[in-house]
Structures are given as C-alpha cells and as structure tokens.
C-alpha cells in the first residue's frame, strides 16, 4: 500500500524538496502552501501522515492542527524554524507525534517519519482482536470505544493507553513504560503526562472508570475484575 502524505509549508523550495525526497521513498505526496489549503485537502483526501510548518500563511500551523484534530486522529509532524522550548512543548500539547527543527537533514526527517508511522501502525495489518469486558467494548479495527453500549470519544493517546492496558489485563505498567510505549522514547515530556491522560481517560470511561486501577508506587493497570465503588 502506498502511503499518502501531505506537506504544508509556505516556502516553495522546501515544498519541492520534500515532495522529491518523499517521492523517492515511495510516498504519495501532496504539497500545499498555506493553512487554509491544507484543511481543504485534508477534508477531501485521506492521508496517513501530515507534515506542516508552525508558521503557515493564511492560517497558522497551530490553528490548522486544531481543525485537523476535530476531523481525524491522523498523526502529524510539526516543523519550525523557531527553537524556543515553549514552541516544542506547544507542539506536543496540540497532539503532534513529533517536532523537527529547521534546518534539518533529510535523513533525520525520513527516520522520524518512519518512526511515527511505525508507532501508529500505519500501513500495517489491522488488529484482528477486539477487546470486550463487562460494559466496555473496544473495536480495534475502527478504534471505536463503547461504554454501556454508548460510543465515547477518546483522544489518540487516551485510546492508545486504554488498548495498551486492556490488551494486557491485570499487568502492571510503570509510568515510564507507558510514556515510552505510547509517546516514544524520544518524547519531550515527563511522567506527569501519563497521569494527566489517565485522569481524562477515567472521566471518559465513567461509570466503568474503575477498570483503570492505580498501582501504588509504580503506575497503572487494567483490572478486568475491577468493581465499581
């Protein structure tokens, strides 16, 4: 399967270079010059990955990302010539899978693209096992989650946390292990990221929130025999 990637950057030279570079790697690439066009293309076509600049014309990268997140969980990589740590943190807060500073080496970008696609199982065979518990059903093919037969909305990371633990019921995971598995070993963050996402995941799972149990002094686990308080 040929993977479809959108590149959004206001610099024509960068667009041409990335389209050529990624095309040589076998990717099908659409290159757009501004944020509004990026959103229009995203609504019209199906993409496996989006690479966009933080400072896009017409509509900045931050605004574009927020719009894309309302429509899909497609992973994206943010590019920027800004080197401030706050910009990096902002990128991950918006849901970026990775952040790369300009200028960058082509080999570095390719490595990051492959890592993001691999972490998101893009281009891989769809999971064959759905996960079912009392009052909780996870369709791993459609990524839909149902609580008491009602479909709930989860962010990509909340979903990954849930399936990671529910796919290994009763196994205790440290915060560090979850951070590395879900966000990647090169993630620019702390263990508090896990705690924050666990808190919002539990809220989304109510009244079946008790499945996500705290393991004192370690982290969390999915307790398939958990009972409501």
C-alpha positions as CSV (number, residue, x, y, z in Angstrom):
1,X,0.0,0.0,0.0
2,X,1.4,3.4,-1.0
3,X,1.2,5.8,1.9
4,X,-0.3,9.3,1.3
5,X,1.4,12.3,3.0
6,X,0.5,15.9,3.0
7,X,3.3,18.6,3.3
8,X,2.2,22.1,4.2
9,X,4.8,24.8,4.1
10,X,4.9,28.4,2.9
11,X,8.4,28.0,1.4
12,X,8.1,26.8,-2.2
13,X,11.7,25.5,-2.2
14,X,11.0,23.4,0.9
15,X,7.8,22.1,-0.7
16,X,9.6,21.0,-3.8
17,X,12.5,19.4,-1.9
18,X,10.2,17.4,0.4
19,X,8.0,16.3,-2.4
20,X,11.0,15.0,-4.3
21,X,12.6,13.4,-1.2
22,X,9.5,11.6,0.0
23,X,8.5,10.6,-3.6
24,X,11.9,8.8,-3.9
25,X,11.0,6.9,-0.8
26,X,7.8,5.7,-2.4
27,X,5.3,8.0,-0.7
28,X,2.5,9.7,-2.5
29,X,2.9,13.4,-1.6
30,X,0.6,16.4,-1.8
31,X,2.4,19.8,-1.1
32,X,0.3,22.8,-0.2
33,X,1.4,26.4,0.6
34,X,-0.9,27.6,3.3
35,X,-3.1,26.6,6.2
36,X,-6.5,27.0,4.5
37,X,-5.5,24.9,1.6
38,X,-4.2,22.3,4.0
39,X,-7.6,22.0,5.7
40,X,-9.4,21.8,2.3
41,X,-7.1,19.0,1.1
42,X,-7.5,17.1,4.4
43,X,-11.3,17.2,4.1
44,X,-11.1,15.9,0.5
45,X,-8.3,13.3,0.7
46,X,-7.3,10.6,3.1
47,X,-3.8,11.0,4.5
48,X,-1.6,8.7,6.6
49,X,0.6,11.5,7.8
50,X,0.7,15.3,7.8
51,X,3.9,17.3,7.9
52,X,3.3,21.0,8.5
53,X,5.2,24.2,9.4
54,X,4.3,26.0,12.6
55,X,4.2,29.4,10.8
56,X,2.0,28.8,7.8
57,X,0.5,31.6,5.7
58,X,-3.3,32.4,5.8
59,X,-3.9,30.2,8.9
60,X,-1.0,29.3,11.2
61,X,0.0,25.7,12.0
62,X,-1.5,25.8,15.5
63,X,-4.9,26.7,14.1
64,X,-4.6,24.1,11.4
65,X,-3.8,21.3,13.9
66,X,-6.8,22.1,16.0
67,X,-9.0,21.8,12.9
68,X,-7.4,18.6,11.8
69,X,-7.8,17.1,15.3
70,X,-11.6,17.7,15.1
71,X,-11.8,15.6,12.0
72,X,-9.3,12.8,12.4
73,X,-6.6,11.1,14.5
74,X,-4.1,11.1,11.6
75,X,-0.6,11.6,13.0
76,X,1.4,14.8,12.2
77,X,4.9,16.1,12.5
78,X,5.4,19.8,13.1
79,X,8.3,21.7,11.6
80,X,9.6,25.1,12.7
81,X,12.5,27.4,12.5
82,X,11.6,28.6,16.0
83,X,13.9,27.0,18.5
84,X,12.2,28.0,21.7
85,X,11.4,25.2,24.2
86,X,7.9,26.6,24.6
87,X,7.2,26.0,20.9
88,X,8.3,22.4,21.3
89,X,6.0,21.9,24.3
90,X,3.2,23.6,22.5
91,X,3.6,21.2,19.6
92,X,3.2,18.2,21.8
93,X,0.3,19.8,23.7
94,X,-1.5,20.2,20.4
95,X,-1.1,16.5,19.8
96,X,2.0,16.4,17.5
97,X,3.6,13.0,17.2
98,X,7.0,14.6,16.6
99,X,8.7,18.0,16.2
100,X,11.6,18.8,14.0
101,X,13.6,22.0,13.9
102,X,14.6,23.7,10.6
103,X,17.0,23.4,9.0
104,X,17.1,19.6,9.2
105,X,18.9,16.8,7.5
106,X,16.8,14.8,5.0
107,X,17.9,11.5,6.7
108,X,16.7,12.8,10.0
109,X,13.3,13.7,8.7
110,X,12.9,10.3,7.0
111,X,13.9,8.5,10.2
112,X,11.3,10.5,12.1
113,X,8.6,9.8,9.5
114,X,9.2,6.1,9.7
115,X,9.2,6.1,13.5
116,X,5.9,7.9,13.6
117,X,4.3,5.6,11.0
118,X,5.6,2.6,12.9
119,X,4.3,3.8,16.3
120,X,0.8,4.4,14.8
121,X,0.8,1.1,12.9
122,X,0.2,2.9,9.6
123,X,0.5,0.6,6.7
124,X,0.5,-2.4,9.0
125,X,-2.2,-5.1,9.1
126,X,-5.3,-4.2,11.1
127,X,-5.6,-5.7,14.5
128,X,-7.6,-8.9,14.5
129,X,-8.7,-8.9,18.2
130,X,-11.4,-6.7,19.6
131,X,-11.5,-6.3,23.4
132,X,-14.7,-6.9,25.3
133,X,-15.3,-6.6,29.1
134,X,-18.4,-6.1,31.2
135,X,-19.9,-2.8,30.0
136,X,-16.8,-1.9,27.9
137,X,-16.2,-2.8,24.2
138,X,-13.1,-1.7,22.1
139,X,-13.3,-2.2,18.4
140,X,-9.6,-2.2,17.4
141,X,-10.4,-2.1,13.7
142,X,-12.4,1.1,13.8
143,X,-10.9,2.4,17.0
144,X,-14.4,3.0,18.4
145,X,-14.9,2.5,22.2
146,X,-18.3,1.8,23.8
147,X,-19.2,2.1,27.4
148,X,-22.6,0.6,28.3
149,X,-23.4,0.4,24.5
150,X,-22.7,4.2,24.2
151,X,-19.8,5.2,21.9
152,X,-17.4,7.6,23.7
153,X,-14.8,10.0,22.3
154,X,-11.2,9.5,23.2
155,X,-8.1,11.4,22.1
156,X,-5.5,9.3,20.2
157,X,-3.3,9.0,23.3
158,X,-6.2,8.1,25.6
159,X,-7.2,5.3,23.1
160,X,-3.6,4.0,22.9
161,X,-3.3,4.0,26.7
162,X,-6.6,2.1,27.0
163,X,-5.8,-0.5,24.4
164,X,-2.2,-1.0,25.7
165,X,-3.5,-1.8,29.2
166,X,-6.8,-3.6,28.2
167,X,-4.8,-5.7,25.8
168,X,-2.7,-6.9,28.7
169,X,-5.3,-7.1,31.5
170,X,-4.1,-7.2,35.1
171,X,-0.5,-6.4,34.1
172,X,1.0,-3.5,36.0
173,X,2.8,-0.8,33.9
174,X,5.1,1.8,35.2
175,X,4.6,5.4,34.2
176,X,7.9,5.3,32.5
177,X,7.0,2.2,30.5
178,X,3.7,3.8,29.4
179,X,5.4,7.0,28.4
180,X,8.0,5.2,26.3
181,X,5.5,2.8,24.7
182,X,2.8,5.4,23.9
183,X,4.8,8.6,23.3
184,X,8.1,7.1,22.3
185,X,11.5,7.1,24.0
186,X,12.4,10.5,22.4
187,X,9.3,12.3,23.7
188,X,9.9,15.7,25.2
189,X,7.9,15.3,28.4
190,X,7.6,13.8,31.9
191,X,5.7,11.1,33.8
192,X,3.0,13.7,34.7
193,X,1.9,13.4,31.1
194,X,0.8,9.8,31.8
195,X,-1.1,10.9,35.0
196,X,-2.9,13.6,33.1
197,X,-4.1,11.3,30.3
198,X,-5.1,8.6,32.8
199,X,-7.3,11.1,34.6
200,X,-9.1,12.2,31.5
201,X,-9.4,8.6,30.3
202,X,-11.1,7.6,33.5
203,X,-13.5,10.5,33.2
204,X,-14.4,9.4,29.6
205,X,-14.9,5.8,30.8
206,X,-17.4,6.6,33.5
207,X,-19.2,4.6,35.0
208,X,-16.7,1.9,34.0
209,X,-13.7,4.1,35.1
210,X,-12.8,1.5,37.8
211,X,-11.2,-0.7,35.1
212,X,-8.2,1.7,35.2
213,X,-6.5,0.9,38.5
214,X,-3.6,2.7,40.2
215,X,-0.7,0.5,41.2
216,X,0.7,2.3,44.2
217,X,4.4,3.3,43.8
218,X,4.5,2.1,40.2
219,X,1.9,3.2,37.8
220,X,-1.4,1.7,36.4
221,X,-3.1,-1.5,35.2
222,X,-6.3,-2.5,33.6
223,X,-8.2,-4.5,36.3
224,X,-10.6,-6.7,34.4
225,X,-12.1,-7.9,37.7
226,X,-12.4,-4.3,39.0
227,X,-15.6,-3.4,40.8
228,X,-17.5,-0.2,40.9
229,X,-17.3,1.7,44.2
